[in-house]
Amino acid sequence: MNEYTNYKDFLAEQLKDPEVKAEYDALESEFEIKRALINARNVSGITQQELSKRTGINQSDISKLEQGKGNPSLRTLQRLAEGLGMRMEIKFVPVERVRN
């Protein structure tokens, strides 16, 4: 069994497996939402509790979203953005294809 010194090394090793890589890539949008919410809240300098007060969304639900344990609707994301004093952008970008 391999010993890893940190998560990044472990992840890099796991992503060498094409099946693991495909599953990981399929979750990228969900990871991005989680990262964006956490970063936006940190930039705004407010707690989950304050965001909850501003949006009417339960703090526990905000926590679940930040942990990647939820699938928020567009309306929920809009409410969170407004509560953070921000606006939401959604983009469709071309998928990079690996050529053989």
N, CA, C and O of each residue as an XYZ file, in Angstrom:
400
protein
N       0.838     -1.191      0.000
C       0.000      0.000      0.000
C       0.878      1.248      0.000
O       1.879      1.307      0.714
N       0.506      2.236     -0.794
C       1.280      3.472     -0.890
C       1.018      4.372      0.308
O      -0.084      4.413      0.855
N       2.053      5.082      0.694
C       1.928      6.089      1.741
C       1.934      7.453      1.075
O       2.800      7.738      0.248
N       0.986      8.290      1.423
C       0.897      9.621      0.838
C       1.150     10.642      1.925
O       0.686     10.496      3.056
N       1.891     11.675      1.571
C       2.189     12.717      2.544
C       1.090     13.761      2.620
O       0.964     14.465      3.622
N       0.291     13.862      1.563
C      -0.797     14.837      1.599
C      -1.892     14.435      0.614
O      -1.722     13.523     -0.195
N      -2.996     15.128      0.704
C      -4.153     14.821     -0.134
C      -3.857     15.013     -1.610
O      -4.308     14.223     -2.439
N      -3.106     16.052     -1.951
C      -2.811     16.318     -3.364
C      -2.055     15.153     -4.000
O      -2.334     14.782     -5.140
N      -1.102     14.575     -3.271
C      -0.367     13.425     -3.796
C      -1.296     12.227     -3.970
O      -1.234     11.522     -4.977
N      -2.152     12.007     -2.986
C      -3.112     10.908     -3.054
C      -4.039     11.082     -4.250
O      -4.259     10.147     -5.019
N      -4.581     12.294     -4.397
C      -5.498     12.563     -5.499
C      -4.812     12.371     -6.848
O      -5.378     11.757     -7.753
N      -3.612     12.886     -6.982
C      -2.878     12.743     -8.240
C      -2.698     11.273     -8.600
O      -2.839     10.894     -9.762
N      -2.393     10.462     -7.625
C      -2.222      9.029     -7.872
C      -3.540      8.380     -8.282
O      -3.574      7.573     -9.211
N      -4.623      8.729     -7.594
C      -5.930      8.148     -7.896
C      -6.424      8.546     -9.283
O      -7.064      7.750     -9.971
N      -6.129      9.768     -9.689
C      -6.604     10.262    -10.981
C      -5.879      9.642    -12.173
O      -6.247      9.887    -13.322
N      -4.870      8.857    -11.907
C      -4.213      8.116    -12.983
C      -5.121      7.006    -13.513
O      -4.960      6.552    -14.646
N      -6.066      6.575    -12.694
C      -7.032      5.550    -13.105
C      -8.111      6.230    -13.946
O      -8.791      7.125    -13.445
N      -8.289      5.835    -15.211
C      -9.261      6.500    -16.091
C     -10.695      6.507    -15.553
O     -11.423      7.478    -15.759
N     -11.104      5.449    -14.874
C     -12.463      5.409    -14.319
C     -12.623      6.419    -13.190
O     -13.641      7.107    -13.106
N     -11.631      6.506    -12.333
C     -11.667      7.479    -11.235
C     -11.648      8.888    -11.810
O     -12.390      9.758    -11.354
N     -10.805      9.113    -12.809
C     -10.707     10.435    -13.437
C     -12.039     10.845    -14.063
O     -12.454     11.996    -13.930
N     -12.706      9.920    -14.738
C     -13.995     10.226    -15.365
C     -15.036     10.614    -14.315
O     -15.789     11.567    -14.514
N     -15.083      9.891    -13.213
C     -16.035     10.211    -12.140
C     -15.705     11.555    -11.497
O     -16.598     12.357    -11.223
N     -14.433     11.789    -11.262
C     -13.983     13.052    -10.673
C     -14.359     14.227    -11.574
O     -14.882     15.238    -11.104
N     -14.091     14.088    -12.859
C     -14.414     15.146    -13.817
C     -15.916     15.402    -13.891
O     -16.346     16.541    -14.070
N     -16.712     14.342    -13.753
C     -18.171     14.493    -13.804
C     -18.695     15.321    -12.636
O     -19.772     15.910    -12.729
N     -17.948     15.370    -11.543
C     -18.370     16.131    -10.357
C     -17.789     17.540    -10.319
O     -18.046     18.279     -9.369
N     -17.024     17.924    -11.312
C     -16.334     19.216    -11.293
C     -17.279     20.399    -11.110
O     -16.957     21.331    -10.372
N     -18.432     20.381    -11.764
C     -19.377     21.497    -11.622
C     -19.853     21.641    -10.188
O     -19.988     22.756     -9.685
N     -20.107     20.525     -9.533
C     -20.533     20.573     -8.133
C     -19.417     21.109     -7.243
O     -19.673     21.906     -6.341
N     -18.169     20.674     -7.492
C     -17.038     21.189     -6.735
C     -16.894     22.695     -6.941
O     -16.601     23.432     -6.000
N     -17.100     23.142     -8.169
C     -16.954     24.557     -8.499
C     -17.989     25.401     -7.759
O     -17.666     26.483     -7.268
N     -19.219     24.921     -7.675
C     -20.254     25.650     -6.939
C     -19.864     25.772     -5.475
O     -19.974     26.844     -4.881
N     -19.414     24.683     -4.906
C     -18.986     24.671     -3.504
C     -17.854     25.678     -3.279
O     -17.913     26.498     -2.363
N     -16.821     25.606     -4.129
C     -15.680     26.526     -3.990
C     -16.111     27.979     -4.164
O     -15.678     28.859     -3.420
N     -16.974     28.221     -5.161
C     -17.415     29.591     -5.428
C     -18.183     30.162     -4.245
O     -17.986     31.322     -3.881
N     -19.053     29.364     -3.644
C     -19.832     29.831     -2.496
C     -18.919     30.148     -1.315
O     -19.044     31.203     -0.693
N     -18.018     29.247     -1.014
C     -17.096     29.471      0.109
C     -16.237     30.703     -0.147
O     -16.082     31.544      0.738
N     -15.676     30.818     -1.351
C     -14.825     31.970     -1.670
C     -15.610     33.273     -1.608
O     -15.122     34.265     -1.066
N     -16.818     33.282     -2.155
C     -17.626     34.502     -2.140
C     -17.966     34.916     -0.715
O     -17.935     36.101     -0.385
N     -18.287     33.950      0.122
C     -18.616     34.274      1.517
C     -17.392     34.808      2.245
O     -17.495     35.749      3.032
N     -16.227     34.208      1.982
C     -14.996     34.694      2.612
C     -14.644     36.103      2.144
O     -14.247     36.945      2.949
N     -14.789     36.363      0.834
C     -14.516     37.700      0.294
C     -15.463     38.720      0.920
O     -15.062     39.846      1.215
N     -16.712     38.325      1.120
C     -17.706     39.219      1.719
C     -17.484     39.398      3.214
O     -18.006     40.335      3.818
N     -16.715     38.504      3.803
C     -16.402     38.617      5.227
C     -17.586     38.333      6.136
O     -17.691     38.919      7.214
N     -18.478     37.445      5.718
C     -19.629     37.139      6.567
C     -19.668     35.653      6.898
O     -19.130     34.818      6.171
N     -20.310     35.353      7.997
C     -20.442     33.977      8.447
C     -21.626     33.311      7.757
O     -22.447     33.974      7.123
N     -21.696     32.015      7.887
C     -22.859     31.287      7.391
C     -24.122     31.794      8.089
O     -25.174     31.921      7.462
N     -24.016     32.079      9.375
C     -25.166     32.564     10.132
C     -25.658     33.902      9.580
O     -26.864     34.105      9.438
N     -24.748     34.802      9.274
C     -25.138     36.095      8.709
C     -25.757     35.915      7.337
O     -26.755     36.563      7.019
N     -25.181     35.045      6.519
C     -25.737     34.778      5.201
C     -27.140     34.191      5.333
O     -28.026     34.496      4.534
N     -27.330     33.369      6.319
C     -28.648     32.799      6.581
C     -29.661     33.897      6.895
O     -30.779     33.880      6.380
N     -29.275     34.834      7.725
C     -30.168     35.951      8.075
C     -30.505     36.793      6.845
O     -31.644     37.228      6.677
N     -29.518     37.016      5.996
C     -29.735     37.846      4.818
C     -30.612     37.184      3.757
O     -31.312     37.865      3.008
N     -30.567     35.850      3.699
C     -31.246     35.139      2.615
C     -32.487     34.377      3.040
O     -33.327     34.037      2.206
N     -32.609     34.107      4.339
C     -33.705     33.268      4.798
C     -33.455     31.785      4.570
O     -34.349     30.963      4.771
N     -32.256     31.443      4.155
C     -31.873     30.044      3.957
C     -31.254     29.551      5.259
O     -30.384     30.214      5.822
N     -31.693     28.404      5.735
C     -31.175     27.875      6.994
C     -29.658     27.756      6.956
O     -29.086     27.348      5.946
N     -29.012     28.113      8.060
C     -27.562     28.013      8.153
C     -27.109     26.578      7.913
O     -26.071     26.355      7.289
N     -27.866     25.612      8.395
C     -27.484     24.212      8.187
C     -27.509     23.850      6.700
O     -26.702     23.038      6.246
N     -28.427     24.447      5.944
C     -28.471     24.197      4.500
C     -27.286     24.840      3.794
O     -26.735     24.266      2.855
N     -26.894     26.027      4.241
C     -25.712     26.685      3.677
C     -24.477     25.831      3.965
O     -23.628     25.643      3.094
N     -24.384     25.321      5.181
C     -23.267     24.452      5.546
C     -23.223     23.212      4.658
O     -22.155     22.816      4.191
N     -24.375     22.605      4.428
C     -24.431     21.412      3.572
C     -23.963     21.740      2.157
O     -23.233     20.960      1.545
N     -24.381     22.888      1.640
C     -23.941     23.281      0.299
C     -22.429     23.462      0.247
O     -21.777     23.050     -0.712
N     -21.881     24.081      1.286
C     -20.441     24.311      1.324
C     -19.659     23.003      1.496
O     -18.482     22.929      1.144
N     -20.305     21.995      2.026
C     -19.671     20.683      2.172
C     -19.870     19.818      0.923
O     -19.345     18.708      0.841
N     -20.625     20.330     -0.036
C     -20.897     19.562     -1.242
C     -21.969     18.513     -1.047
O     -22.021     17.527     -1.781
N     -22.828     18.723     -0.057
C     -23.870     17.749      0.262
C     -25.246     18.221     -0.171
O     -26.248     17.907      0.471
N     -25.293     18.958     -1.235
C     -26.584     19.447     -1.704
C     -26.537     19.748     -3.179
O     -25.469     19.821     -3.786
N     -27.702     19.921     -3.738
C     -27.823     20.262     -5.146
C     -28.761     21.472     -5.230
O     -29.966     21.315     -5.430
N     -28.203     22.679     -5.075
C     -29.046     23.864     -5.002
C     -29.716     24.202     -6.324
O     -29.167     23.964     -7.400
N     -30.902     24.755     -6.219
C     -31.591     25.248     -7.417
C     -30.939     26.559     -7.853
O     -30.192     27.178     -7.095
N     -31.230     26.963     -9.066
C     -30.730     28.261     -9.538
C     -31.264     29.382     -8.663
O     -30.545     30.337     -8.369
N     -32.506     29.275     -8.249
C     -33.102     30.308     -7.383
C     -32.344     30.406     -6.064
O     -32.087     31.509     -5.581
N     -31.987     29.271     -5.479
C     -31.218     29.284     -4.232
C     -29.862     29.936     -4.448
O     -29.415     30.728     -3.618
N     -29.207     29.614     -5.546
C     -27.912     30.232     -5.845
C     -28.050     31.735     -6.039
O     -27.185     32.500     -5.613
N     -29.131     32.160     -6.677
C     -29.378     33.596     -6.847
C     -29.580     34.274     -5.495
O     -29.043     35.355     -5.256
N     -30.345     33.649     -4.619
C     -30.560     34.215     -3.281
C     -29.249     34.331     -2.515
O     -29.006     35.328     -1.835
N     -28.411     33.313     -2.626
C     -27.107     33.355     -1.954
C     -26.249     34.474     -2.524
O     -25.620     35.218     -1.772
N     -26.217     34.599     -3.831
C     -25.432     35.667     -4.464
C     -25.921     37.037     -3.996
O     -25.116     37.898     -3.642
N     -27.230     37.237     -3.993
C     -27.794     38.511     -3.538
C     -27.436     38.771     -2.081
O     -27.093     39.894     -1.712
N     -27.514     37.735     -1.255
C     -27.161     37.879      0.156
C     -25.702     38.225      0.361
O     -25.334     38.828      1.369
N     -24.875     37.846     -0.593
C     -23.447     38.147     -0.536
C     -23.112     39.482     -1.194
O     -21.953     39.896     -1.218
N     -24.134     40.150     -1.726
C     -23.892     41.415     -2.426
C     -23.219     41.198     -3.758
O     -22.445     42.036     -4.220
N     -23.516     40.074     -4.371
C     -22.889     39.711     -5.639
C     -23.968     39.301     -6.634
O     -25.148     39.202     -6.298
N     -23.534     39.068     -7.854
C     -24.425     38.497     -8.852
C     -23.810     37.193     -9.322
O     -22.596     36.999     -9.260
N     -24.655     36.321     -9.784
C     -24.214     35.010    -10.225
C     -24.026     35.009    -11.735
O     -24.798     35.630    -12.466
N     -22.995     34.307    -12.198
C     -22.770     34.101    -13.620
C     -22.721     32.609    -13.877
O     -22.137     31.849    -13.104
N     -23.338     32.202    -14.966
C     -23.274     30.805    -15.386
C     -22.689     30.792    -16.785
O     -23.096     31.577    -17.641
N     -21.747     29.912    -17.018
C     -21.086     29.850    -18.315
C     -21.144     28.431    -18.851
O     -21.074     27.458    -18.099
N     -21.269     28.337    -20.144
C     -21.079     27.082    -20.850
C     -19.766     27.223    -21.596
O     -19.585     28.160    -22.374
N     -18.859     26.303    -21.364
C     -17.558     26.368    -22.017
C     -17.299     25.072    -22.787
O     -17.759     24.004    -22.383
N     -16.566     25.168    -23.886
C     -16.285     23.956    -24.673
C     -15.524     22.938    -23.832
O     -14.689     23.296    -23.002
N     -15.823     21.685    -24.058
C     -15.110     20.602    -23.415
C     -13.853     20.344    -24.227
O     -13.892     20.219    -25.451
N     -12.742     20.269    -23.516
C     -11.503     19.958    -24.200
C     -11.490     18.472    -24.500
O     -11.653     17.644    -23.604
N     -11.299     18.149    -25.732
C     -11.264     16.755    -26.164
C      -9.819     16.308    -26.303
O      -8.988     17.021    -26.866
N      -9.534     15.141    -25.793
C      -8.198     14.556    -25.942
C      -8.172     13.836    -27.277
O      -9.013     12.982    -27.556
N      -7.198     14.193    -28.096
C      -7.078     13.565    -29.412
C      -6.140     12.373    -29.309
O      -5.110     12.426    -28.638
N      -6.515     11.310    -29.980
C      -5.681     10.091    -29.997
C      -4.636     10.166    -31.084
O      -3.848      9.235    -31.247
